[in-house]
Amino acid sequence: MKYLSLAPLTICSLFLVTACGGGGGSDSSPMAFSLNAEADTVDENKTFVVEYEFDQLVDANITVTADKGTVDTVNKQVSWSAYEVDNNTLETITVTASNGIDSYSQTIHLSVIDTDYVFYFTDPDVRNQDFWDDRNYAAPRVNSAYIDGLIAEDTPINIAMSEIGYIPHPDMPELAGTFPDKNTKHHHGTLVGSLMVALQNNDQGIAGIVSNAELYRITYTTLGWAQYLIDNEALVLNISYGGMECNRSDRIGLQDEIDTYINAGGIIIISAGNDAYTTEQDCDNVIVVASVDIDGSPSRFSSFGGRVDISAFGGDQLLADENESYKYVHGTSYSSPSVASAVALGKQKYPQLNYEIALLALTQTAKPVLNTSNIKGYGAGILDAYAFLEWLDLYYGND
């Protein structure tokens, strides 16, 4: 059980629960009261409880109302059940006290997942991203990792993606660099990049998984990208391209580029592809990612096979798109940057993290893939970013 006390007249903030004071009140009849938010488990549902008390006012003639739930004036609490909550909505309840002349209201933003509160961002549509929603089996528990302080939020990190292009978006950082120099405008890079590094707490759109990140764009078919990224200390690279084959005749030198990057401490994460067949990925020293649905079942579109190392949720996610808009997309193009983001969180905290340790940590902490007889085709299981970061803390002696 979580229990948080919310002081009266609290300013809206970026914590797990926010309370915002509002309404009138005169010096002769102050209408100040405080709210305490509590959540408890009732069978498979949750019961939300808001307890109220008056600070400066005799409560005999006070009427308390709430915009939802049941008001219990005897025990001074308001309660409502989780089945009333839309899973894609950050729950809000407003409690108002009135003496017939003056009134005072407080609003609580609250959502409970298991016994944890959702990490609350000011970005209005972040609630549509399953990455902040630990209720779902295949979600990697990123919000709990933020809540429990497993993420080094204030540490800068450089992340790279191999995309044919990128379109600037007001909810995204500017590209820190691109290789080769010319950046073709293409929305795929914006979609992929936004899952990783969309700006957090900027009061618009969505939030990416990784905070305080610089984003670089490269084209992996142009040799020289490895040294470019090494020089810029961008040592986590996502490649959302399902047909990356090192043994093709037009890919001479690609494996050497990969090895150069890996030997310098780089980590490469690649999508398995969306052909619903054995993946064509054949490069060494990369982490290949298949896709699962939110319930942990293999995604019908996902490629699979012995080259896959791990899976991650690649179902519908709201991401930044062209024309300063957003849209829902799915594919291994989005399960791959999920893993890359988890690795970047690890690299933020432990810059010495390399390919071998990252792969070991990811596979050791993965959750089982469900509802398939082809378990080996989806790697070690499903990404669990929380467990991944816990594993690294133990490995590096920071427990």
N, C-alpha and C positions, 0 to 999 in steps of 0.2 A: 504494500500500500504506500502511495505517495501522499504527503500532506504538506500543503503550502499555505502560509499565512499571508494574506494580502492586506497591507496597511491601508487605512482610508486615505483618500486623496492621492493615491499613487499615480504617478505619471506613467503613460503607456510606455512599455519598455520591450526589450528583445529577450525576455526570459521565458521560461516554460509556460507560465501563466501571466497574463497581463490584466491589470485592473485599471480602469479609467474613471475618475470621479467626474461628476457632472451635475447640473441642476442648480437650483437656487439655494436659498437659506439666508436668513438675516442674522444680525448680531444678537437680537433678542431671542431668536428661536432657531439655533443652529440645527441642521439636519444631517449631522455627520454620523456615519456608522461604518463598521468594518465588515468585510466578508472573508471567510475562510473557505477554501476549496478543497474538497476531499473526494477521492474516488475509491470505490471498493468493488470487488467482484461478486456478482450474483449469478450463479450458474454460468452460462456462456455469455451473458450480457454484462453490462456495467451499469452501476447506479451512480450517478453524479450527485453530489451533495454540496450545497452552498450553505454555510452557517453564517448568520448575521447577528450583530449585536450593536447596541447604540452606545456612543461614547459620551455625548454631552446632552442627552435628551431623555427625559422620563418617557418611557415608551407606552404608557397607558392608553394614550389616544392616537397612537400611530397605526396607520394602515400600511401593510407591506404587500406589494404585488410583484409578480415576475412575468416576463414575457413568454415563459414556458415553464412547464413543470408544476409541481404541487407545493404550495406554501403551507408550512406547518408552524402556526403562530405559537404553539405551546413549547415546542423544542427549538424554535427560532431557526428554521432551516427550510431550504427549498431543494427539492430532489426531482430528478427525472432520469429516465433509463436510456441506455446506449442504443436500444433498438429504435429510438426516436431520432438518432443521429445519422445523417447521410454520410457514408464512409468517405466521400470526397469533399466534405465540408468541415472547416474548422468550427467547432461548436462555440456558440456565443449565448450567454444568458445575461439579461439585465434585470437587476433587482431595484425596486424603487420604494422608498419610505416617504409617507406623506402625513401631515397633521391637518390637512384640509386647507392650509394656507401656503406653507412652503413644502417643497419636496426635494429629495436628494436621491440620485441614482448612481449605481456603479455597474459597470459591465465587465464580465469575465470572459476571456477567450480561453477555451479549454477543450482538449480532446485527449482521450485516454486510449492507449494501446497496450494491451496486457495490463501491467501495472505501472507503465511509464507514460509521461506526458510527451506529446509531440514537441519537438524543438520548434519554437515559434519564430518564423521569419515575418518581416513586414511586407514581403512581396505577396501581392494578393492572390496569385494563382499557384503558389508553391504547394498548396494543399492538393493540387491535381497530380503531383508527382509521387509515384508509389515509393520513391526512395526515402521519403520522410514518413512512411506509413508501415510500422513494424507489425501491424495486424496481418499483413499478407506474407505467406510462407516464403516466397522467393525474393522478397525485399531484403536488401543486405544490412538492415539495422543501422543505417548511417545516422538517423536522428538520435538513437540511443548512444552512439559513439560520441556525438556532440554533447549530449546531456551529461554523460559520465566523464567527460574531459579526456577522452582517448585521442582526440584530434588536436594537433598543434596549429590552431587557427591563425596565429599571428606570424607564423614562419613563412616567408616567401617561398614559392615553388614555381619552377618553369616547366610547363607541359607542352608537348608537341603533338601535332596530328598530321597525318599524311592525307591531304584532301586536294582535289583538283581546284578548289577555290573556296572563298569565304566572303560572305556579304556582311558588312558592318551592321550592327544592331544596337539600339540604345540600351539594351539589357545585357550587353556583352562588353568585355574589355577590348580595346583596340589590339590588333595583332602586334605582338612585340617584334616580330620579324617573319620573313617568308623566304623560302628557298625552293626554286630559283626566285629571283627578284620579283618577277611579274606574278601578281595574284589575280587569277581568273575569278570572276564573280560567279559563285555557285552556292546554292542554299544548303547543300549537303554538309559542307564544312561548318555552316552556322548551326545547323541542327545538332551535329555531333559535338561541336565545341561548347554549345550551351548546356548540354547535359553535364559536362565536366566543370565549366567555369563561369556560367551565367552569374552575374553580380548578385550577391546576397545582400539583403536588407537595404535595397535601394528604392523600396516602395513601388516597384513595378514588376509585372510579369512573373518570372520564375526565379528559382535559385539553383545554381549548379552545386555539385557535390563538394567541390574543392574551393576553399576560400583563399584569398590573397595569392592568386595565380596569374602568371604571365603566360600567354598563349602564342606558340609559334606554329607556322604552317610550312610543311615541306611536301615535295613530290618524291616518293620513294623510287620512282623510275629514273630520276636524274641523279647520277652518281655525284657524290660529294656531300650529300645531306648529313651523313654521319658526323663528319668533322665539323660541319656547320652547327649541328645541335650540341656537340661536345664543347665547342668554343663558347656557346651561349648557355652552357650548363643546363640545357633542357634534356634531362636524362630519363624522362618517361615519355614514351611515344605510343600513341594509339593509331592503328591503321585499320579503318573500317572498310576494308576491301576484301571481298570473299574469295578472290581468285589470285591471290599473291603466291606465285610459284617461282621458286629460285632456280629450278632446273630447266626452265624454258630457254630457248635459244636467244630470245630477245631480253633476257634478264642476266646477261653475263656481268659478273661483278656484284650482284645484289647480295649474295651470301657474305662476300667479303665486307661489304658495307655494314651489314648486320653485325658481323663478328667484331668489327672495329668499334662499333657503338657499344656492344655488350662488354667488351674488354675495358672500356672506359667507365663502366658503371651504369650504362644505360639499360633500360628495361623496355621491351617491345611487347605490346599486346595487339593481337590481330583478330578480326572477326572471322568466323568459320565459313560464312556464306549463307545464302538464303535459297539454296537449290533443293532442300529436303532430300539430300543425297550425301554420299561420302564427300567430305570437304576436299578441295583441291590444294589446300595449303601443304607445302612440302619444305618450307624453310626451317632450318635448325635455329635453336637459341631464341625462339619466340614463344609467347604464351597465346594459345589459340582458344577462342571463346565461342561456344555455342549459345543458343537462346532457349530459355524456358519461359512458360507462362507464369502468371503470378501465383498460381496454385502449386507450382513446382513440377508441372508436367512439361515434357518437351514441346517446344513451339512447333506447329505443323510445318512451318516454312524453313526451320533451321537445318543447316547441314550438320553432319555429325561424323563420328569415326575415331579411329585410333590416334589421329593427330590432335584431337581436341584435348585440352588440359583441364578446362573448367567451364562451367556454364553460368549464365547470369540472366536476370530478367530482361527480356527484349520486347515485351509487349507494349501496348499503347502508352506513350508518355508525352506529356505536353512540353514542347521544346520551341526555341526561338527559330523563326523562319524568315524568309525574305519579306520585303516591304514592311519591316518593323512589326511583323505579326507573329503569331504562335500557331502551332498545329500539333495534332497528335500523330505520332509515327511509331512504327514498330519494325523490328528486324535485328539481325545480329550486328548491324551497324551501330546499334544502341546498347546491346549487351556488352560489346567489347569496350566502349569508353566507360562503362560502369566499373569494369575490372580495372581499367587504367586509372580511374579516379581513386579507387581504393588503394592501388599501388602508390599513387601520388600522395595520398594522405600518409602512407607509411614512409615515403621518401621525405616528406616534409619534416617528419619527426626524427627519422634516422637517415641522414644523407648517405650513410655508408651502405644502405640497402642495395643489393644487386640482384641480377636476374635469378641466380640459383636460390638465394634465400627467399626472394619474393615468390617464386614458383612453389617452393617447399611450404611456405606459410599459407599460401592460397589453397593448396591441395590438402594440407593437413587440417584445415579448418572449414572445409566446404560442407554444406548440408546435402543430404541425399536427394537425388533426382527422384521424383515420384511418378507412378503410373506408366512405367515403361519396362519392357523386358530387355531393352538395349541400353542398360545403365552405363556400360563401358564406352558407349558412343558419345557420351556427354561429359567425359572427363571425370575428375574426382568428385564432382557434385556441383552444388550451387554456391556462388559467392556469398560469404558472410563477412562483411567488412568489419563488423564489431569484433568477431572472433579472430579475424586476421590481425587487427591492431593489438588485441590482447596478446596474441602469440608473439608478435614482435616485441612487445614490452617485456615479456618473459625471456625471449631470446637475447635481447640486449641488456638484460638485467635491470629493467626499470619497472619492477613489479611492486 
